Amino acid sequence: MAFGRIGANPSVEAIDLRFPSINSLTLLLKPVFSRPILRPFDQLLRRSSKKCVKMTCKASKSIASDENDKMGGLSTVDDELGLVNKFEMSDFEVSDRVSIGLGGRGDELVFEALVKNPDSPLYNTRVVLRELTSVQAQRRGKRAIEVFKKLVRRRLLYLSYSMQVHGYVSSSTSDNHAEFTLVHGYHGSFSLRHWLQQSDWLPTLEATLALDEESVRKVGDDSIGGPAVSRKLRLIRLLMRDLLIGVNYLHSHGLAHTELRLENLHVSPVDRHIKVGFLGNAVDFIENTSNSKVFNSKRRQMMIAFDMRCVGFIMAKMVLPELMDPVIFAEFKSFLTKGNDPSCLREFMLPILCKNSPSGSIGLQILDRNWGAGWNLLALLLAPKPFDRISCLDALRHPFLCGPRWRVQPSMNVIRWGLGSTAVRITEEYIYRQPQRNRLSYFVELMEMLNPYPKPKNWLELLPGKWRLLYCTGRHIGLTLRQPAHRVLIGDVHLIVDKISSPKTTFKFTSDIAFNVITGQDWPHDKTGTPGNLKVMSPSRLRAGRRQYIKKENSEMSFSTSSSATSVVKISSSRKWKKAFPYKEIPSSLPVAKLASSEIELTMNLGEPLSNNVDDAKHVLKEVRLQVPPEMFDLSKVVCGTYVDSRLLVLRSVNGSALIFTRSCR
């Protein structure tokens, strides 16, 4: 049996409301403590059982009593809140049930109620009464009303994308304690978190939003239904665009929400919009101070960046249901807080997403679509530096949130990202036929010509780290048609680059090769075998250089074959790449980061019993050298780096073959 909880205050007036999870959308409140917990509503609950009480709606400008003046906190409430409606507790018929999606903080008590005044425009309207028990909570309630007065100038957008504030209830008790209750709109019994926790949330939410061809045109789509991946992607586009429009509405009015979470988002079945929740902690960009405009501009960027990071977490949970698990989400956040670049999230999440299915979850397929556009948007929303995060308007123009009917002009960064993502996905197919090998070579050539960091000074920051080998364009030798005495299964091959303090342009390159050795004539069912590890270390110095493109008919040495060069010219001249490609023809040379290696140190660790026999160790070492690209065994053969960014690395060897790496978290 699952339990929910609404309201928990560690003070003397604390309450703890627990309720069982039942099939109904609303849940019955049951008090745990013996003391009366609904003190402000006791009289109303006693009277509402006999008859309904008429509502009296007053303007908030009333004359404060002398007693309230002495209280200090409640005396100026009406003056502060302006023309917002002030209610009395007798104006509502309080329900004995509270929807599971209306959970509040520890210093808040949440109730559902109906307005029972035939003369009121809210007659028979379900509202939420949020009693704010602490001084800090009351400050949040008053702040929510102040934000309402600022946003209501553009009423259409406010009603569409924000939780509506109807008014408030303020009173004083016999012990001179000020009470404040916020009255706001009811937008369904589930928050977005509770929607995503349902096993059948996709068809249910589609039915709630009543998706038709007219509604999906809002995201650039032209059809409904289809496979689960297309349906979920279409729904995520609708929800994300609604959320971004609502958040941008706040930002355009000089406000930052600062509390964007799944629990604060509600999907209204009436107008089919996402409602940005309780605005009690909304922050102004510009304070009434004498500071300069530069400070205000910086504050504005910082607050917007904080909201965009929260939007990134919301998007990640919507696309990847695995992140609804608190343990996995804690690992996800830990990956980001440790300083890892979010562009490497796919490499980090891949083992988790492929745990139950070799092809990955639906979320992985969604993020991989359109040349990995979803991973790109997620990386921009969760960028480590606040000033690098994408804005709401730019996110709305991102290819991931635009359907096939909309013609989007991607930026150069998105084009580079798409090239790298496609190359990575081809390498994951494992069976490399000649068309795949040719296509990978074409993509590598294009990436090298679009290298964003050709100067060595940029490599000083981007090169250090741990890189996993994805693919080598050179010769591939496996175990398919061979029967060696010691079968070696190669695991992950990493290139670890560490910066040496002096001189600054010198790095320590370490090739780390993990493998398992299987002995015997027949393949066993358990292929664990004897573990082993091979490490090759070599210092390398980085300096500027150029890579020459020499035509094959003129020289035996060629960094680029004629067929590859012809294909690059053909692709670059096509309509799709014409605007992105900076060259009209293949250049004669390109700037690269030249690497000069010196002495090599090799160490191999081999498990028992193979480590006791020198001949066995020699055979294992020979087999490892045969299967691993020679550049990883002899680092002196790596002569230059031709492409680097926060996610991918391309190195070229002396014979012209390319090694593609992806950044891995340590």
MARSETI-884797 format. One record per residue (C-alpha): x, y negated, z; residue in one letter. Coordinates in steps of 0.1 Angstrom, whole numbers, m for minus. Layout:
# residues N
      px      py      pz   resn
       X       Y       Z      A
...
//
This chain:
# residues 666
      px      py      pz   resn
       0       0       0      M
      14     m34     m10      A
      11     m64      12      F
      11    m101       4      G
      18    m130      27      R
       6    m166      28      I
      19    m191      52      G
      44    m184      80      A
      56    m212     103      N
      82    m205     130      P
      67    m232     152      S
      42    m227     180      V
      13    m230     155      E
      26    m202     133      A
       3    m179     115      I
      10    m147      95      D
     m17    m136      71      L
     m14    m102      56      R
     m37     m84      32      F
     m38     m51      14      P
     m35     m50     m24      S
     m69     m40     m39      I
     m83     m39     m73      N
    m101     m72     m70      S
     m84    m104     m82      L
     m90    m120     m48      T
     m79    m107     m14      L
     m95    m109      20      L
     m76    m128      47      L
     m71    m110      79      K
     m54    m127     109      P
     m27    m109     128      V
     m25    m131     159      F
     m53    m131     185      S
     m53    m169     187      R
     m75    m188     163      P
     m56    m195     131      I
     m81    m215     111      L
     m84    m243     136      R
     m90    m272     112      P
    m117    m251      94      F
    m134    m235     124      D
    m164    m258     126      Q
    m168    m257      88      L
    m168    m219      88      L
    m194    m218     116      R
    m217    m243      98      R
    m212    m229      63      S
    m228    m196      74      S
    m260    m215      81      K
    m263    m239      52      K
    m242    m258      27      C
    m230    m292      36      V
    m233    m321      12      K
    m202    m338      m1      M
    m193    m374       6      T
    m166    m389     m16      C
    m150    m421      m4      K
    m124    m445     m17      A
     m91    m441       2      S
     m90    m478      12      K
    m107    m476      46      S
    m100    m496      78      I
     m76    m477     100      A
     m85    m474     137      S
     m64    m487     165      D
     m59    m451     176      E
     m44    m442     142      N
     m21    m472     144      D
      m7    m459     176      K
      m1    m425     159      M
      22    m440     133      G
      21    m411     108      G
     m16    m412      97      L
     m22    m450     100      S
      m9    m458      65      T
     m20    m427      46      V
     m49    m444      29      D
     m28    m474      19      D
       0    m452       5      E
     m23    m430     m16      L
     m41    m458     m34      G
     m73    m449     m54      L
     m71    m411     m51      V
    m103    m396     m38      N
    m105    m389      m1      K
    m126    m359      10      F
    m139    m347      43      E
    m137    m311      55      M
    m175    m309      54      S
    m174    m315      16      D
    m163    m279       9      F
    m176    m244      12      E
    m145    m224      21      V
    m142    m189       8      S
    m131    m160      30      D
    m108    m148       2      R
     m76    m162     m13      V
     m62    m153     m47      S
     m28    m135     m46      I
     m12    m160     m69      G
     m18    m190     m45      L
       9    m182     m20      G
      25    m212      m3      G
      55    m221      18      R
      59    m213      55      G
      45    m246      65      D
      14    m244      42      E
     m20    m228      47      L
     m38    m221      14      V
     m76    m217      10      F
    m101    m215     m19      E
    m132    m236     m17      A
    m162    m248     m37      L
    m173    m284     m40      V
    m210    m286     m30      K
    m222    m320     m39      N
    m247    m322     m69      P
    m237    m358     m75      D
    m200    m351     m78      S
    m183    m343    m112      P
    m166    m315     m93      L
    m199    m299     m82      Y
    m196    m261     m80      N
    m159    m264     m91      T
    m135    m240     m74      R
    m105    m259     m59      V
     m76    m251     m37      V
     m71    m266      m2      L
     m35    m267       8      R
     m32    m276      44      E
       3    m291      51      L
      12    m284      87      T
      46    m299      92      S
      58    m335      86      V
      80    m324      57      Q
      51    m305      41      A
      28    m336      45      Q
      55    m357      28      R
      55    m332      m1      R
      17    m336      m4      G
      18    m374      m5      K
      46    m372     m30      R
      24    m350     m52      A
      m3    m377     m52      I
      22    m404     m60      E
      34    m383     m90      V
      m2    m379    m100      F
      m8    m416    m101      K
      23    m420    m124      K
      14    m392    m148      L
     m23    m399    m151      V
     m17    m427    m175      R
     m14    m401    m203      R
     m44    m382    m190      R
     m47    m357    m219      L
     m11    m343    m214      L
     m15    m344    m177      Y
     m47    m323    m178      L
     m32    m299    m203      S
       2    m291    m187      Y
       1    m301    m150      S
     m18    m288    m120      M
     m46    m313    m114      Q
     m47    m332     m81      V
     m83    m341     m71      H
     m76    m358     m38      G
     m68    m352      m1      Y
     m82    m347      33      V
     m67    m365      63      S
     m78    m366      99      S
     m66    m367     134      S
     m71    m341     162      T
     m77    m346     199      S
     m39    m341     206      D
     m31    m371     183      N
     m17    m348     156      H
     m21    m360     120      A
     m35    m334      96      E
     m31    m336      58      F
     m47    m313      33      T
     m41    m316      m5      L
     m70    m308     m28      V
     m59    m296     m62      H
     m71    m276     m92      G
     m76    m238     m93      Y
     m61    m223    m125      H
     m67    m186    m121      G
     m60    m160     m95      S
     m25    m150    m108      F
       7    m169    m111      S
      30    m161    m140      L
      50    m138    m117      R
      19    m117    m109      H
      10    m116    m146      W
      45    m102    m154      L
      43     m76    m126      Q
      12     m60    m141      Q
      18     m28    m160      S
      m6     m39    m188      D
       3     m76    m187      W
       8     m79    m225      L
     m27     m70    m237      P
     m43     m86    m207      T
     m26    m119    m211      L
     m33    m118    m249      E
     m70    m114    m241      A
     m68    m142    m215      T
     m53    m165    m240      L
     m77    m153    m267      A
     m49    m153    m293      L
     m61    m157    m329      D
     m45    m168    m362      E
     m51    m204    m354      E
     m33    m202    m320      S
      m3    m184    m333      V
       2    m210    m360      R
      12    m233    m332      K
      45    m214    m329      V
      50    m210    m367      G
      36    m175    m370      D
      10    m163    m395      D
      m3    m130    m380      S
     m15    m114    m348      I
     m10     m78    m336      G
      18     m57    m349      G
      44     m37    m329      P
      50     m44    m292      A
      83     m63    m300      V
      65     m88    m323      S
      36     m92    m300      R
      57     m99    m270      K
      80    m123    m289      L
      49    m142    m302      R
      35    m145    m266      L
      69    m156    m252      I
      71    m183    m278      R
      36    m196    m268      L
      44    m196    m231      L
      79    m211    m235      M
      67    m239    m258      R
      39    m247    m234      D
      63    m248    m205      L
      89    m269    m223      L
      62    m294    m234      I
      50    m297    m198      G
      85    m301    m184      V
      94    m327    m211      N
      62    m346    m202      Y
      76    m349    m167      L
     111    m359    m179      H
      97    m385    m203      S
      80    m402    m172      H
     113    m403    m153      G
     106    m372    m131      L
     123    m339    m125      A
     102    m310    m111      H
     132    m293     m92      T
     110    m263     m82      E
     103    m245    m115      L
      97    m209    m107      R
      74    m181    m119      L
      53    m186     m87      E
      47    m222     m95      N
      34    m216    m131      L
      m3    m207    m138      H
     m19    m197    m170      V
     m53    m214    m173      S
     m79    m192    m191      P
    m100    m224    m198      V
     m77    m244    m220      D
     m51    m216    m225      R
     m22    m237    m213      H
       6    m231    m188      I
       2    m254    m158      K
      33    m267    m142      V
      27    m262    m105      G
      28    m282     m73      F
      47    m315     m78      L
      55    m321     m42      G
      92    m321     m47      N
      93    m340     m79      A
     123    m365     m80      V
     126    m398     m97      D
     156    m403    m120      F
     160    m439    m110      I
     159    m450     m73      E
     153    m485     m61      N
     189    m492     m54      T
     215    m518     m65      S
     236    m491     m82      N
     247    m495    m118      S
     228    m480    m148      K
     257    m456    m153      V
     249    m439    m120      F
     212    m437    m130      N
     220    m422    m163      S
     242    m396    m147      K
     216    m388    m121      R
     190    m384    m149      R
     212    m359    m168      Q
     219    m339    m136      M
     182    m336    m127      M
     172    m327    m162      I
     200    m301    m163      A
     187    m286    m130      F
     152    m282    m144      D
     166    m266    m176      M
     185    m241    m157      R
     153    m231    m139      C
     136    m228    m173      V
     164    m205    m183      G
     158    m182    m154      F
     120    m182    m162      I
     127    m173    m198      M
     151    m145    m188      A
     125    m129    m165      K
      98    m132    m192      M
     119    m115    m219      V
     138     m90    m197      L
     114     m73    m172      P
     144     m56    m156      E
     152     m89    m140      L
     120     m87    m120      M
     139     m63     m98      D
     154     m84     m70      P
     186     m64     m69      V
     193     m67    m107      I
     183    m104    m106      F
     208    m109     m78      A
     235     m94    m100      E
     224    m116    m128      F
     227    m148    m107      K
     260    m136     m92      S
     274    m132    m128      F
     267    m169    m134      L
     277    m182    m100      T
     311    m165    m104      K
     319    m188    m133      G
     313    m164    m161      N
     302    m179    m194      D
     265    m172    m201      P
     274    m166    m237      S
     287    m132    m225      C
     254    m123    m209      L
     247     m96    m235      R
     279     m79    m228      E
     271     m79    m191      F
     234     m69    m194      M
     239     m42    m221      L
     246     m13    m197      P
     215     m22    m177      I
     192     m26    m207      L
     204       6    m224      C
     202      27    m192      K
     169      43    m200      N
     170      41    m238      S
     200      42    m262      P
     184      15    m284      S
     177      m8    m254      G
     146     m23    m240      S
     120     m44    m259      I
     136     m75    m243      G
     170     m66    m258      L
     154     m62    m293      Q
     137     m96    m289      I
     169    m114    m280      L
     188     m97    m308      D
     163    m108    m334      R
     171    m136    m358      N
     208    m132    m355      W
     208    m132    m317      G
     190    m165    m315      A
     175    m155    m281      G
     209    m150    m265      W
     220    m183    m278      N
     190    m202    m263      L
     195    m184    m230      L
     232    m194    m230      A
     224    m230    m237      L
     198    m231    m209      L
     222    m216    m184      L
     254    m234    m195      A
     278    m237    m165      P
     283    m275    m170      K
     251    m295    m166      P
     259    m318    m195      F
     262    m289    m219      D
     226    m276    m212      R
     200    m280    m239      I
     172    m305    m236      S
     135    m297    m238      C
     131    m313    m273      L
     162    m295    m287      D
     149    m262    m272      A
     116    m267    m289      L
     135    m270    m322      R
     156    m239    m315      H
     152    m210    m341      P
     142    m186    m313      F
     110    m206    m305      L
     101    m212    m341      C
      81    m187    m361      G
      88    m175    m397      P
      65    m202    m412      R
      86    m230    m399      W
     118    m240    m418      R
     144    m247    m392      V
     178    m262    m401      Q
     202    m244    m377      P
     232    m263    m364      S
     268    m252    m371      M
     270    m236    m336      N
     239    m215    m342      V
     253    m204    m376      I
     286    m193    m360      R
     266    m176    m332      W
     246    m157    m358      G
     277    m145    m377      L
     293    m132    m345      G
     261    m116    m333      S
     255     m98    m365      T
     291     m86    m366      A
     288     m73    m330      V
     256     m54    m339      R
     271     m37    m369      I
     300     m25    m348      T
     276      m9    m323      E
     262      14    m351      E
     294      35    m347      Y
     291      52    m381      I
     311      29    m404      Y
     303      36    m440      R
     320      16    m468      Q
     292     m10    m472      P
     293     m17    m434      Q
     331     m20    m435      R
     329     m44    m464      N
     301     m65    m447      R
     322     m67    m415      L
     352     m79    m435      S
     330    m106    m451      Y
     317    m118    m418      F
     352    m120    m403      V
     364    m141    m432      E
     334    m165    m428      L
     340    m168    m391      M
     377    m176    m396      E
     368    m204    m421      M
     342    m218    m396      L
     366    m215    m366      N
     356    m243    m342      P
     390    m244    m324      Y
     418    m242    m350      P
     444    m261    m328      K
     465    m242    m303      P
     456    m266    m275      K
     421    m253    m275      N
     433    m217    m273      W
     452    m225    m241      L
     418    m227    m223      E
     397    m201    m243      L
     423    m173    m248      L
     428    m162    m211      P
     404    m135    m199      G
     394     m99    m205      K
     385     m90    m240      W
     369     m56    m252      R
     379     m43    m286      L
     349     m39    m308      L
     363     m31    m342      Y
     394     m30    m363      C
     394     m34    m401      T
     424     m11    m405      G
     425      26    m407      R
     402      47    m385      H
     412      83    m374      I
     388     103    m352      G
     383     139    m342      L
     357     148    m368      T
     379     169    m391      L
     408     176    m368      R
     414     203    m341      Q
     442     190    m319      P
     455     209    m290      A
     444     181    m266      H
     412     164    m276      R
     413     128    m264      V
     381     108    m262      L
     389      71    m262      I
     368      49    m238      G
     369      12    m235      D
     400      m6    m250      V
     406     m40    m234      H
     430     m68    m241      L
     438     m88    m209      I
     453    m122    m214      V
     468    m140    m184      D
     483    m174    m184      K
     519    m177    m172      I
     526    m209    m152      S
     558    m218    m170      S
     560    m225    m199      P
     524    m234    m204      K
     522    m219    m239      T
     533    m184    m228      T
     508    m157    m220      F
     510    m122    m207      K
     491     m97    m230      F
     481     m64    m215      T
     465     m36    m236      S
     444     m14    m213      D
     433      19    m229      I
     410      43    m210      A
     406      79    m222      F
     396     114    m212      N
     415     146    m222      V
     395     178    m229      I
     415     210    m232      T
     405     243    m247      G
     393     255    m281      Q
     355     248    m277      D
     338     216    m269      W
     323     219    m233      P
     289     205    m225      H
     304     183    m198      D
     329     161    m216      K
     343     144    m185      T
     377     160    m189      G
     409     147    m173      T
     410     109    m170      P
     439      89    m182      G
     450      53    m187      N
     476      37    m210      L
     488       1    m204      K
     511     m19    m228      V
     523     m52    m215      M
     541     m79    m235      S
     546    m117    m231      P
     536    m138    m261      S
     542    m174    m269      R
     515    m195    m286      L
     523    m221    m312      R
     507    m237    m343      A
     509    m220    m376      G
     491    m215    m409      R
     478    m184    m425      R
     485    m182    m462      Q
     460    m167    m487      Y
     482    m150    m513      I
     466    m135    m543      K
     471     m97    m546      K
     482     m97    m583      E
     510    m121    m574      N
     524    m103    m543      S
     523     m70    m525      E
     517     m88    m492      M
     482    m101    m489      S
     463    m112    m458      F
     430    m110    m478      S
     421     m86    m506      T
     408    m100    m538      S
     374     m82    m534      S
     370     m97    m499      S
     379    m132    m511      A
     355    m129    m541      T
     327    m119    m517      S
     334    m149    m494      V
     332    m172    m524      V
     299    m156    m535      K
     284    m159    m501      I
     296    m195    m495      S
     281    m206    m528      S
     247    m192    m520      S
     218    m214    m510      R
     218    m201    m475      K
     254    m210    m467      W
     260    m239    m490      K
     254    m266    m463      K
     272    m247    m436      A
     303    m237    m455      F
     330    m265    m454      P
     349    m254    m485      Y
     338    m252    m522      K
     364    m225    m528      E
     387    m203    m508      I
     415    m225    m494      P
     451    m216    m499      S
     458    m217    m462      S
     441    m221    m428      L
     454    m233    m394      P
     459    m205    m369      V
     474    m199    m335      A
     506    m181    m341      K
     517    m154    m315      L
     553    m144    m310      A
     557    m113    m288      S
     589    m102    m270      S
     597     m71    m250      E
     571     m44    m245      I
     565     m24    m213      E
     544       8    m215      L
     530      29    m186      T
     506      59    m187      M
     487      75    m159      N
     474     110    m164      L
     453     131    m140      G
     461     166    m128      E
     470     191    m141      P
     483     175    m173      L
     505     151    m155      S
     527     180    m143      N
     537     190    m178      N
     559     166    m198      V
     550     183    m232      D
     512     179    m225      D
     518     142    m217      A
     537     137    m250      K
     509     154    m270      H
     483     132    m252      V
     503     100    m259      L
     506     110    m296      K
     469     116    m299      E
     461      82    m282      V
     485      64    m306      R
     468      82    m336      L
     432      71    m327      Q
     439      36    m312      V
     447       7    m337      P
     485       5    m338      P
     483     m32    m329      E
     469     m23    m294      M
     499       1    m289      F
     525     m22    m303      D
     515     m58    m294      L
     543     m72    m315      S
     523     m64    m346      K
     497     m90    m337      V
     510    m122    m354      V
     482    m147    m351      C
     447    m156    m338      G
     423    m168    m364      T
     390    m173    m345      Y
     381    m179    m308      V
     351    m192    m289      D
     336    m185    m255      S
     324    m151    m267      R
     344    m137    m296      L
     381    m134    m305      L
     397    m124    m339      V
     434    m115    m341      L
     453    m106    m373      R
     481     m81    m375      S
     512     m82    m397      V
     495     m60    m423      N
     464     m82    m425      G
     439     m61    m406      S
     416     m79    m382      A
     408     m69    m346      L
     375     m82    m333      I
     371     m86    m295      F
     342     m97    m272      T
     348    m113    m239      R
     341     m90    m209      S
     336    m100    m173      C
     364     m88    m150      R
//
